[in-house]
Amino acid sequence: MKTEEITELLKALGHPTRLMIVEHLLKGEKCVNDITELLNVRQPNISQHLYILRASSIVNCKREGKMKCYFLQKPELIKNLVRILRGKE
């Protein structure tokens, strides 16, 4: 990864809600409503955070009917990064 990409990745993960979203996505794909319920945060707020994570190429989504479901683009990278950040090397 280039320095700029690493910087964007770390900036995107630098918000508590986005970090929690990513940690939930490590367990598998989730739709917006699932994330809203898990974090007890309003849907518009979750959508804003998902937009930032998507713009940073951390997550991507697919449509399932009317729902947008999100998944990690590089799950191993994120898994290892979160493990390091949590001190669980």
PyMOL commands that set and color helices and strands:
alter all, ss='L'
color gray80, all
select helices_A, chain A and resi 3-13+16-25+32-39+43-55+75-85
alter helices_A, ss='H'
color red, helices_A
select strands_A, chain A and resi 30-31+59-64+67-72
alter strands_A, ss='S'
color yellow, strands_A
deselect
rebuild
show_as cartoon
